[in-house]
Amino acid sequence: MTEIDYGQFHEWLQQARSAAEGGTTGTANPAGTTGTTGTTGAAGTDVRWELLRRFQEGWGYEPTGGERWEREEPDAHKTYVSGLRAGAGAGAGSCDTPEDDEPRDVDPSLAIPAALGEWWELPFNSFADRWRLYWTNPVWPPTVRPDPTGYGVAGGLPPANPFTGPSEDLRVCVFMAEDQYCNEWGYPAARSHLADPPVLVSARDDDGQEAWVLQSRSLSEFFLLLAVTRLPAHYGWTVEEGTIAPEVLARLREKLRPMGLLPWRELGARTEFFGGPDVIVAHDTGYGDSELVAYGRTEHALERLAGTLGVDWSESICEPESHREEE
């Protein structure tokens, strides 16, 4: 197996960003499948999708060629909740009314960013292919927050926020949610005309208040970050540490390099990623279950990292979950 140094990931990501910034300008396609607009063009997202493909392949993912999660697939949780509400309404004596042709939580006047449609169509989309590895729920078409139906719990952006200008639309278009809908990911409605807009997450900010926080600089980078948070946990050798000593953290920051991704925010966690030869380390500065989780493409890579950090993982390294699939 050829070694991959994830200490270089920041450079790979920066190259992709530079290509995106040099992309062509065009018109957004409301269907979200083709076309470009704003400062991010198809050439740039192509480079980012290639980085996603390489990352997935490096950790052992291969397209199964089987059933895929189609973007038009009904949201089972939303259907269930809507059924409960309809039942409660009927019990109270309300009359049945036909559903609108267009869901009231979707604003058809807003373009769907091209990158979102491109991601769904990727032949190597590991989420669509192996969604059970991800523990998230896709939302298609994207729905707005505040949600006029009351289903989505997050609100819109406050008037004073760093993501929109004066008099711009304060709504957020949600396209993905945590498995239990504790967090939602979306892009500002005011940026829906861009091909690859920034992504926000509904989470607690640094002051502990519920807010929309920047999650990724673009949609395509979000899906790369999502793969980083999920795939090594399934395909890699793993070590978890509930807490780590300050000197271990100091060695981590000295010996490994930040991967250049924004901190992943989910279920109270605020996770930063560091890369090295055949290893990725997730360091949580929030309220996750473990302060440190290390993933190795090989068991030897984690043993080598343990020596680098001055810790003993001889009894702690767990084999990949993917190995049990092969048994």
Phi, psi and chi 1 to 4 in degrees:
 res  aa     phi    psi   chi1   chi2   chi3   chi4
   1 MET       -  125.2  178.7 -174.0  -67.8      -
   2 THR   -71.9  129.9  -57.3      -      -      -
   3 GLU   -68.0  141.6 -177.0  178.5  -89.8      -
   4 ILE  -118.6  123.7  -60.0  175.7      -      -
   5 ASP   -94.6  102.8 -175.3    2.5      -      -
   6 TYR   -76.2   -0.5  -69.5   99.1      -      -
   7 GLY   -68.1  -16.7      -      -      -      -
   8 GLN   -95.0    0.8  -60.7  179.8   41.4      -
   9 PHE   -58.8  -38.3 -168.1   90.3      -      -
  10 HIS   -57.0  -42.4 -173.4  -75.5      -      -
  11 GLU   -65.9  -41.1  -78.4   78.7    7.3      -
  12 TRP   -62.2  -41.1  -56.3  -25.2      -      -
  13 LEU   -67.7  -39.6 -174.2   59.8      -      -
  14 GLN   -65.9  -36.7 -172.6   55.5   50.8      -
  15 GLN   -62.2  -41.0  -70.3  170.0    7.1      -
  16 ALA   -65.7  -40.8      -      -      -      -
  17 ARG   -63.7  -41.5  -71.0  175.8 -175.4  155.5
  18 SER   -63.5  -39.7  -63.1      -      -      -
  19 ALA   -64.1  -38.7      -      -      -      -
  20 ALA   -65.3  -42.1      -      -      -      -
  21 GLU   -65.5  -22.6  -69.2  168.8   -0.2      -
  22 GLY   -96.2   10.3      -      -      -      -
  23 GLY   -68.3  167.0      -      -      -      -
  24 THR   -80.0  165.7   57.4      -      -      -
  25 THR  -110.2  135.4  -59.8      -      -      -
  26 GLY  -152.8 -153.5      -      -      -      -
  27 THR  -112.4  134.5  -57.7      -      -      -
  28 ALA   -67.2  144.8      -      -      -      -
  29 ASN  -101.3  117.5 -176.4  -17.3      -      -
  30 PRO   -56.0  -27.1  -26.7   35.9      -      -
  31 ALA   -72.8  -17.4      -      -      -      -
  32 GLY    75.0   20.5      -      -      -      -
  33 THR  -106.6  -33.0   53.3      -      -      -
  34 THR  -143.0  170.0   59.5      -      -      -
  35 GLY    94.3  158.5      -      -      -      -
  36 THR  -136.1  164.1   60.2      -      -      -
  37 THR  -160.6  168.2 -172.2      -      -      -
  38 GLY    68.2 -148.8      -      -      -      -
  39 THR   -94.4   -2.3   58.8      -      -      -
  40 THR  -111.3  125.4  -60.8      -      -      -
  41 GLY  -115.3  176.8      -      -      -      -
  42 ALA   -60.2  -37.1      -      -      -      -
  43 ALA   -59.8  -41.0      -      -      -      -
  44 GLY   -66.7  -45.1      -      -      -      -
  45 THR   -68.8  -31.4   52.1      -      -      -
  46 ASP   -59.0  -41.9  -76.3   -9.9      -      -
  47 VAL   -64.0  -40.5  173.1      -      -      -
  48 ARG   -68.6  -38.3  -73.4 -179.3  176.5  174.5
  49 TRP   -64.9  -35.2  -61.8  141.2      -      -
  50 GLU   -65.6  -37.5  175.2   60.3   15.8      -
  51 LEU   -64.9  -39.0 -177.7   53.8      -      -
  52 LEU   -62.4  -45.5  172.9   62.4      -      -
  53 ARG   -60.3  -45.6 -173.9 -163.6   64.8   76.2
  54 ARG   -63.6  -40.7  -73.8  167.9   43.7 -155.1
  55 PHE   -63.4  -47.6  178.4   82.3      -      -
  56 GLN   -59.9  -46.0  -65.7  179.2  153.3      -
  57 GLU   -62.8  -38.0 -174.6  179.2   87.1      -
  58 GLY   -62.1  -27.9      -      -      -      -
  59 TRP   -97.4    3.6  -75.6   91.9      -      -
  60 GLY   104.7    1.6      -      -      -      -
  61 TYR   -75.1  134.6  165.2   74.2      -      -
  62 GLU  -132.6  135.5  -63.6  178.8   -3.7      -
  63 PRO   -54.5  135.1  -26.6   35.5      -      -
  64 THR   -82.0  -23.3   66.7      -      -      -
  65 GLY    75.7    8.8      -      -      -      -
  66 GLY   -97.2 -155.1      -      -      -      -
  67 GLU   -63.3  138.7 -179.7 -176.3    2.8      -
  68 ARG  -114.2  153.5  -73.9  169.6   58.2  102.9
  69 TRP   -76.8  114.0 -173.1  -47.4      -      -
  70 GLU   -84.5  143.3  -59.4  -64.2  -22.4      -
  71 ARG   -65.1  -26.2   57.8 -176.7  169.9 -177.8
  72 GLU   -82.6   -0.9  -67.9   82.9    8.0      -
  73 GLU   -61.6  133.8 -166.7  167.6  -38.3      -
  74 PRO   -61.0  146.7  -21.5   32.6      -      -
  75 ASP   -79.9  108.5 -174.4  -34.4      -      -
  76 ALA   -63.2  -40.8      -      -      -      -
  77 HIS   -66.4  -42.6 -175.6  -89.5      -      -
  78 LYS   -65.0  -40.6 -175.1  174.5 -179.1  179.1
  79 THR   -62.3  -40.8  -59.2      -      -      -
  80 TYR   -64.1  -47.8  170.6   72.4      -      -
  81 VAL   -63.7  -41.8  171.4      -      -      -
  82 SER   -61.9  -37.5  -61.2      -      -      -
  83 GLY   -64.5  -39.8      -      -      -      -
  84 LEU   -62.8  -43.8  -69.5  179.2      -      -
  85 ARG   -66.0  -40.1  -70.5  176.5  175.7  168.5
  86 ALA   -63.8  -39.8      -      -      -      -
  87 GLY   -64.7  -41.0      -      -      -      -
  88 ALA   -64.8  -38.9      -      -      -      -
  89 GLY   -66.0  -40.5      -      -      -      -
  90 ALA   -64.7  -36.5      -      -      -      -
  91 GLY   -66.3  -25.5      -      -      -      -
  92 ALA   -87.4    1.7      -      -      -      -
  93 GLY    94.0   12.6      -      -      -      -
  94 SER   -78.3  158.8   63.1      -      -      -
  95 CYS   -90.8  148.0  -61.5      -      -      -
  96 ASP   -70.5  137.5  -67.5  -25.9      -      -
  97 THR  -127.9  142.4   55.9      -      -      -
  98 PRO   -66.0  144.0   23.7  -33.1      -      -
  99 GLU   -70.8  150.9  -65.6 -174.9    1.3      -
 100 ASP   -66.3  148.1  -63.3  -24.0      -      -
 101 ASP   -61.4  -37.6  -68.0  -23.4      -      -
 102 GLU  -107.6  123.8 -170.2   73.0   42.1      -
 103 PRO   -54.4  138.8  -23.3   33.4      -      -
 104 ARG   -71.3  -13.0  -69.4 -168.6  -63.6  119.5
 105 ASP   -93.7    5.9   55.2    0.3      -      -
 106 VAL  -113.9  130.1  174.3      -      -      -
 107 ASP  -102.2  102.3 -175.1  -15.3      -      -
 108 PRO   -67.2  -11.8   24.7  -33.4      -      -
 109 SER   -77.8  -13.8   70.4      -      -      -
 110 LEU   -89.8  130.9  -63.2  173.6      -      -
 111 ALA   -67.8  149.2      -      -      -      -
 112 ILE   -96.1  122.3  -63.2  177.9      -      -
 113 PRO   -53.1  139.2  -27.3   36.1      -      -
 114 ALA   -57.7  -37.9      -      -      -      -
 115 ALA   -60.8  -32.4      -      -      -      -
 116 LEU   -66.9  -44.8 -172.2   53.8      -      -
 117 GLY   -66.5  -38.1      -      -      -      -
 118 GLU   -60.1  -44.8  -69.2  171.0    6.2      -
 119 TRP   -59.4  -43.9  174.3   76.2      -      -
 120 TRP   -60.3  -33.9  -86.9  110.4      -      -
 121 GLU   -87.4   -7.3  -63.6  -60.5  -35.2      -
 122 LEU   -58.9  130.4  -67.6  174.5      -      -
 123 PRO   -67.1  -19.1   23.2  -33.5      -      -
 124 PHE  -108.3   28.0   49.3   84.1      -      -
 125 ASN   -71.0  100.7 -177.3  -31.6      -      -
 126 SER   -69.9  -24.7   59.4      -      -      -
 127 PHE   -67.9  -52.0  172.2   87.7      -      -
 128 ALA   -60.5  -31.9      -      -      -      -
 129 ASP   -83.8  -39.7 -174.3   30.6      -      -
 130 ARG  -136.5   62.5  -58.0 -150.7   56.8 -170.2
 131 TRP   -63.1  -23.7   59.7   88.3      -      -
 132 ARG   -68.1  -13.1  -69.4 -177.6 -180.0   86.9
 133 LEU   -81.4  -10.3  -58.1 -177.3      -      -
 134 TYR  -104.1  -28.4  -83.3   82.3      -      -
 135 TRP    55.8   40.6  -63.2   91.5      -      -
 136 THR  -137.9  162.7   59.6      -      -      -
 137 ASN  -118.7  122.9  -61.8  -77.3      -      -
 138 PRO   -76.5  153.3   29.9  -34.7      -      -
 139 VAL  -124.1  113.4  180.0      -      -      -
 140 TRP  -139.5  132.0 -177.1  -87.9      -      -
 141 PRO   -67.4  161.4   25.4  -33.6      -      -
 142 PRO   -55.5  141.9  -26.1   36.5      -      -
 143 THR  -110.8  152.9   57.6      -      -      -
 144 VAL   -92.0  151.1  -65.5      -      -      -
 145 ARG  -125.1  131.0  -57.2  -68.5 -177.7  -88.1
 146 PRO   -63.2  146.3  -18.5   31.2      -      -
 147 ASP   -88.7  116.0 -174.5  -16.2      -      -
 148 PRO   -64.5  -17.7   21.9  -32.8      -      -
 149 THR   -86.3  -14.8   70.8      -      -      -
 150 GLY    86.3   -0.8      -      -      -      -
 151 TYR   -73.7  -53.3  173.0   75.7      -      -
 152 GLY   -73.3  129.8      -      -      -      -
 153 VAL   -87.1  -23.1  -63.0      -      -      -
 154 ALA   -72.7  152.3      -      -      -      -
 155 GLY   -93.8 -167.3      -      -      -      -
 156 GLY   -90.6 -169.6      -      -      -      -
 157 LEU   -82.2  146.9  -67.1  165.5      -      -
 158 PRO   -71.1  158.5   27.1  -34.5      -      -
 159 PRO   -54.8  -38.9  -27.4   36.3      -      -
 160 ALA   -98.6  105.1      -      -      -      -
 161 ASN  -150.1  158.6   72.6   82.8      -      -
 162 PRO   -84.0    3.2   30.0  -34.9      -      -
 163 PHE  -106.4  -18.3  -49.7  116.5      -      -
 164 THR  -133.2  159.7   62.0      -      -      -
 165 GLY   -95.1  177.9      -      -      -      -
 166 PRO   -58.2  136.2  -22.0   33.0      -      -
 167 SER    69.7    8.1  -57.1      -      -      -
 168 GLU   -86.5  162.6  -75.7 -166.9  -52.9      -
 169 ASP   -58.2  128.5 -163.7  -27.7      -      -
 170 LEU   -97.9    5.5  -64.0  176.5      -      -
 171 ARG   -78.8  160.9  -66.3  175.9  -61.6  171.7
 172 VAL  -122.3  137.0  175.7      -      -      -
 173 CYS   -98.4  112.0  -60.7      -      -      -
 174 VAL   -89.1  130.8  167.8      -      -      -
 175 PHE  -123.5   -5.5   64.6   89.9      -      -
 176 MET  -156.4  145.9 -173.7   73.7   71.9      -
 177 ALA  -138.4  149.0      -      -      -      -
 178 GLU   -59.8  157.6 -176.7  -88.6  -25.9      -
 179 ASP   -52.7  -40.0 -164.0   46.1      -      -
 180 GLN  -101.6   14.1  -60.1  -61.1  -40.7      -
 181 TYR    63.2   28.2  -70.2   78.2      -      -
 182 CYS   -76.4  -26.5  -64.2      -      -      -
 183 ASN  -131.3  148.7  -56.2   94.9      -      -
 184 GLU  -129.0  147.0  -64.6  179.3  -37.6      -
 185 TRP  -117.7  134.4  -68.7  -83.9      -      -
 186 GLY  -157.9  176.8      -      -      -      -
 187 TYR  -121.1  152.2   49.1   86.7      -      -
 188 PRO   -59.5  132.8  -21.5   33.3      -      -
 189 ALA   -57.0  -32.3      -      -      -      -
 190 ALA   -67.6  -12.5      -      -      -      -
 191 ARG  -113.6   12.7  -58.8  -67.2  173.0  -97.2
 192 SER   -66.6  -19.3   63.2      -      -      -
 193 HIS   -75.9  -13.3   64.2  -75.0      -      -
 194 LEU   -77.5  150.2  -62.3  179.0      -      -
 195 ALA   -69.3  -32.8      -      -      -      -
 196 ASP  -144.8   67.1 -156.1    8.0      -      -
 197 PRO   -72.9  164.7   30.0  -37.0      -      -
 198 PRO   -66.2  156.5   23.9  -33.2      -      -
 199 VAL  -114.4  135.2  173.2      -      -      -
 200 LEU  -110.3  158.9  -46.8  179.1      -      -
 201 VAL  -130.5  139.9   57.6      -      -      -
 202 SER   -82.0  109.0   60.0      -      -      -
 203 ALA  -156.1  177.6      -      -      -      -
 204 ARG   -81.3  134.5  -66.3 -168.5 -179.4  -83.5
 205 ASP   -80.4 -174.0   61.0   17.8      -      -
 206 ASP   -65.2  -16.7  -66.3  -23.5      -      -
 207 ASP   -95.5    4.6  -64.1  -36.5      -      -
 208 GLY    83.1   11.6      -      -      -      -
 209 GLN  -100.3  144.0  -57.5  -61.9  -46.4      -
 210 GLU   -65.3  130.3  -70.5  -69.9  -18.0      -
 211 ALA  -162.2  168.3      -      -      -      -
 212 TRP   -89.0  122.7  -74.2  103.6      -      -
 213 VAL  -119.7  145.5 -179.2      -      -      -
 214 LEU   -64.3  124.7 -174.6   63.3      -      -
 215 GLN  -103.4  -43.8  175.7   66.4   95.5      -
 216 SER  -147.6  154.0  -67.4      -      -      -
 217 ARG   -73.9  -15.6  -63.1  173.9  179.6   86.9
 218 SER  -159.4  164.1   65.3      -      -      -
 219 LEU   -61.9  -46.3  -89.5  164.8      -      -
 220 SER   -63.7  -35.1   54.8      -      -      -
 221 GLU   -70.9  -31.4 -169.0  168.1  -46.2      -
 222 PHE   -60.5  -45.8  167.9   83.2      -      -
 223 PHE   -68.3  -29.7  -69.6  117.9      -      -
 224 LEU   -66.8  -46.1  175.9   60.9      -      -
 225 LEU   -61.9  -40.3  175.2   54.1      -      -
 226 LEU   -60.3  -41.9 -177.4   61.9      -      -
 227 ALA   -64.9  -37.1      -      -      -      -
 228 VAL   -63.1  -37.1  169.7      -      -      -
 229 THR   -74.7  -22.3   69.1      -      -      -
 230 ARG  -109.8  -47.4  -64.9  -31.0 -160.9 -133.0
 231 LEU   -69.6  -43.2  -63.8 -172.3      -      -
 232 PRO   -59.6  -30.2  -27.4   37.3      -      -
 233 ALA   -65.6  -24.4      -      -      -      -
 234 HIS   -97.2  -41.2 -179.6   74.8      -      -
 235 TYR   -96.9  -14.4  -68.0  101.8      -      -
 236 GLY  -101.8  161.9      -      -      -      -
 237 TRP   -72.3  143.8  -63.5   81.5      -      -
 238 THR  -135.6  143.6  -52.8      -      -      -
 239 VAL  -133.4  134.6  169.0      -      -      -
 240 GLU  -119.6  136.0  -65.4 -169.6   32.8      -
 241 GLU  -125.4  120.9  -65.0  -77.5    2.4      -
 242 GLY   -59.8  -44.8      -      -      -      -
 243 THR  -140.4  156.3   58.1      -      -      -
 244 ILE  -130.7  152.0   56.5  174.1      -      -
 245 ALA   -72.8  151.5      -      -      -      -
 246 PRO   -56.1  -36.1  -25.1   33.8      -      -
 247 GLU   -69.2  -29.7   58.2  -90.9   22.7      -
 248 VAL   -69.2  -42.1  173.8      -      -      -
 249 LEU   -62.9  -39.3  177.2   58.1      -      -
 250 ALA   -63.0  -41.5      -      -      -      -
 251 ARG   -67.3  -38.0  -67.3 -170.6 -162.3  104.6
 252 LEU   -58.7  -48.5  169.5   66.6      -      -
 253 ARG   -70.0  -24.5  -65.3 -175.0  177.3  -83.0
 254 GLU   -81.8  -40.6  176.6 -173.1   -3.3      -
 255 LYS   -93.8  -29.0  -59.2  -63.1 -175.5 -178.9
 256 LEU  -108.4  161.0  -87.7   67.6      -      -
 257 ARG  -112.1  143.5  -62.1 -176.7   63.1 -164.5
 258 PRO   -58.4  143.0  -21.1   32.5      -      -
 259 MET   -82.4   -7.7  -68.3  177.5   63.7      -
 260 GLY    90.2    2.1      -      -      -      -
 261 LEU   -90.6  149.9  -61.2  161.2      -      -
 262 LEU   -70.6  154.5  -65.1 -178.2      -      -
 263 PRO   -57.6  136.0  -25.2   35.4      -      -
 264 TRP   -81.2  126.0  178.9 -105.8      -      -
 265 ARG  -115.1  117.5  -64.8  173.8 -179.3  -97.1
 266 GLU  -161.6  131.2 -177.3  179.3   11.5      -
 267 LEU    51.8   41.4  -61.6  175.9      -      -
 268 GLY    86.7  -11.5      -      -      -      -
 269 ALA   -79.2  154.5      -      -      -      -
 270 ARG  -138.3   92.1 -175.3 -176.9 -175.9  -81.0
 271 THR  -104.6  125.3  -54.3      -      -      -
 272 GLU  -102.3  146.2  -61.0  175.1  -81.9      -
 273 PHE  -115.2  134.9  -67.8   93.3      -      -
 274 PHE  -123.5  145.4  -62.2   82.7      -      -
 275 GLY  -123.1  152.1      -      -      -      -
 276 GLY  -153.1 -171.2      -      -      -      -
 277 PRO   -61.3  109.8  -24.2   35.6      -      -
 278 ASP    62.5   17.5  -86.6  -15.1      -      -
 279 VAL  -135.7  150.2  -64.7      -      -      -
 280 ILE  -131.1  133.6  -70.6  176.0      -      -
 281 VAL  -118.0  127.7  175.6      -      -      -
 282 ALA  -101.9  117.9      -      -      -      -
 283 HIS  -112.3  118.5  178.6 -122.5      -      -
 284 ASP   -96.7  120.3  179.1   23.2      -      -
 285 THR  -101.8   10.0   59.2      -      -      -
 286 GLY  -105.6 -130.0      -      -      -      -
 287 TYR  -125.0   39.5  -58.0   97.8      -      -
 288 GLY   -76.6  178.2      -      -      -      -
 289 ASP   -72.5  -31.6  -64.4  -28.5      -      -
 290 SER  -131.6  137.5  -59.2      -      -      -
 291 GLU   -72.4  -32.6 -176.5  178.2   -5.2      -
 292 LEU  -137.7  133.2 -178.3  145.5      -      -
 293 VAL  -131.0  125.3 -176.7      -      -      -
 294 ALA  -111.6  136.0      -      -      -      -
 295 TYR  -119.9  134.4  -53.5  107.6      -      -
 296 GLY  -124.7  141.4      -      -      -      -
 297 ARG   -69.6  -22.7  -65.2  178.9   67.9 -127.8
 298 THR  -136.9  159.0   64.9      -      -      -
 299 GLU   -63.7  -37.9 -175.0  175.7   15.8      -
 300 HIS   -60.7  -36.6  171.6   67.7      -      -
 301 ALA   -61.4  -39.1      -      -      -      -
 302 LEU   -72.9  -36.3  -75.0 -173.9      -      -
 303 GLU   -63.1  -40.9  -67.5  169.9  -17.1      -
 304 ARG   -65.4  -40.9 -179.6  176.0   54.7 -164.9
 305 LEU   -64.3  -38.6  177.6   60.2      -      -
 306 ALA   -58.1  -43.0      -      -      -      -
 307 GLY   -63.4  -39.1      -      -      -      -
 308 THR   -63.5  -39.0  -60.7      -      -      -
 309 LEU   -87.4   -8.8  -61.8 -178.8      -      -
 310 GLY    73.1   36.5      -      -      -      -
 311 VAL  -124.2  163.3  -64.3      -      -      -
 312 ASP  -109.3  109.7 -178.9    7.2      -      -
 313 TRP  -111.5   19.7  -73.5  -17.6      -      -
 314 SER   -61.4  -27.2   57.0      -      -      -
 315 GLU  -110.6    9.9  -57.1  -64.0  -32.5      -
 316 SER  -116.0  -13.5  -55.0      -      -      -
 317 ILE   -75.7  127.0  -62.2  177.0      -      -
 318 CYS  -105.2  140.8  -61.2      -      -      -
 319 GLU   -72.9  160.0   69.2  173.5  -16.3      -
 320 PRO   -61.9  143.0  -23.7   33.9      -      -
 321 GLU   -60.1  -32.3  -66.0  177.9    1.1      -
 322 SER   -62.8  -24.6   58.7      -      -      -
 323 HIS   -65.2  -33.0  -75.4 -168.3      -      -
 324 ARG   -72.1  -23.9  -67.8 -167.8  -75.7  -85.1
 325 GLU   -68.1  -28.3  -66.8 -179.7  -27.0      -
 326 GLU   -82.6  -13.3  -58.1  166.2    0.0      -
 327 GLU   -75.7      -  -64.8  175.3   -6.9      -
